[in-house]
Amino acid sequence: MADSASLLFNPHTYDPEHFDPETRRLLRATVDWFEARGKRRLIEDYRSRAWLGDFLDFAAKEGLFATFLTPASAAKEQGRRWDTARIAALNEIFGFYGLDYWYAWQVTILGLGPVWQSDNAEARARAAELLAQGEVFAFGLSEKTHGADIYSTDMLLTPDGEGGFRASGSKYYIGNGNAAGLVSVFGRRTDVEGPDGYVFFAADSRHEAYRLMKNVVDSSKYVSEFRLADYPVAPADILHTGRAAFDAALNTVNVGKFNLCTASIGICEHAMYEAVTHASNRILYGRPVTAFPHVRRELTDAYVRLVGMKLFSDRAVDYFRSAGPDDRRYLLFNPMTKMKVTTEGEKVIDLMWDVIAAKGFEKDNYFAQAAVEIRGLPKLEGTVHVNLALILKFMRNHLLNPVDHPAVPTRLDAADDAFLFQQGPARGLGSVRFHDWRTAFDAYTEVPNVARFREQADALCTFVETAAPDEEQSRDLDLLLAVGQLFALVVHGQLILEQARLTGLDEELLDELFAVLVRDFSAHAVELHGKDSATEDQQNWALGAVRRPVVDAARSTRIWERVEALSGAYEMGQ
């Protein structure tokens, strides 16, 4: 049975021995770089909004981004590949030390997406060389007026008569726009109407026609506004045209938004060490803060939610890496990692903040920045509402129409995830089919709160069959989102159980975690009951789906003892 600390990332004991030697060395070297920098410098850089030059110099020297973000098909050096498992591991490390570091890496991933999907061999070779030189990348999609509404882009490309274009327009919210060696920019031709006029092209932030306007946020993250003024786009710069450019935009976001879940996990892990250590050593009314029952409950809930985040995300990696033209289940699990895991991260931080109170504001702690940065992840790469609406497209097939799929194993092998850049047209979500979600639950029928949650999941199937929103209600997004939250909990629980089985997680911890999920399902059912447009049948169903978790005081005490053991388990050196 794993102890509490072994389930969380701890820099003092971290040894990713499940990876190949070079991956293992680079991950450990990254941890060592941050640890050597120290907590005081880390926090001061965050507070002073310093650009990440030192970190990027380290990454360039080690070939970190080049090794992790160059697909094998574009790599000259052995060991370079696009491997989602090790990318996820690095996301967690960056989140643990500061989201600013993760952000520079994340927007590099987004900037590379259209390039690695392109048939332009010259552009691919240029990107691989820039990575080898330690350059970062940017993704020029969003605009100030339209946001990420790519149908309405005002980046205009006028044909130059020689096979190229002149591009003029602005982009907004573009990370690394101040330093990117290559910016993948989305626009549309002035001479072609409709989707056939879309173009993705590569721009250089150092070109005189590229005008950096400002950083739109008060942060070390450089989230830029830039403008192109008659920027020359040569044929060699064109990555995609027509509908393929549109698909490249959406498929890039598919790849990039997966990274938000493990960044959220890293933030929560660091904050949890601080919070539990503080609470355990804080004396209030003559007793440690952790002697109070409500404090124990909040910290225990935070811990089991964090464990659930890790279990779900680790299992989602397997589906991402095993995806192919005939298995697109990742298209559900991907927005789940972006939406569900990141909002769980907010809950984890809030639970701990309720305990440590004013300590969470202090400038010498990591927690103060964690409390701010955790808010951003549910809002990046599509809002929670956008991703919930996306998840709903899969609900009926997932719950009611399972098919046989080959079992997906744990995917920690040193393989290139080539399909991620061959996803094809970004449509047909309603046709994606899934294996039977019940199988994961059937393996844990003896765990009381898994069985209790299964009752609620079965009830949701009944809802979809008998009381699902009709055509008119389907236009009420407020009601649909409440249904989406219920469905998301079933998917969340399913992958948690699959990963628990693969890793041998002890059932007592799983029972405590599912007690929380039972409460969550009940809360969302009550929310659905109160929606303005909920029918009488839906209201009755909602109240009928409310369940009380199976209470076991001895179990909860034993899980609390694991949480308490985190006190002093890790503290970053000064």
Buried (B, 14 or more C-beta within 10 A) or exposed (E): EEEBBEBBBBBEEBEBEEBBEBBBBBBBEBBEBBBEBEBEBBBEBBEEBBBBEEBBEBBBEBBBBBBBBBBBEBBEEEBBBBBBBBBBBBBBBBBBBBBBBBBBBBBBBBBBBBBBBBEBEEBBEBBBBBBBEBBBBBBBBBBEEBEBEBEEBBBBBBBEEEEBBBBBBBBBBBBBBBBBBBBBBBBBBBEBEEBEBBBBBBBBBEEEBBBBEEBBBEBBBBBBBBBBEEBBBBEBBBBBBBBBBBBBBBBBBBBBBBBBBBBBBBBBBBBBBBBBBBBBEBEEEEEBBBBBEEBBBBBBBBBBBBBBBBBBBBBBBBBBBBBEEEBBBBBBBBBBBBBBBBBBBBBBBEBBBBBBEEBBEEEEBBBBBBBBBBEBBBEBBBBBBBBBBBBBBBBBBBBEEBEEBEEBEBBBEEBBBBBBBEBEEBEEBEEBBBBBBBBBBEBBEEBBBBBBBBEBBBBBBEBBEEBEBEEEBEEBEEBBBBBBBBBBBBBBBBBBBBBBBBBEBEBBBBBBBBBBBBBBBBEBBBBBBEBEEBBEEBBEBBEBBBBEBBEBEEBBEEBBEBBBBBBEBBEBEE
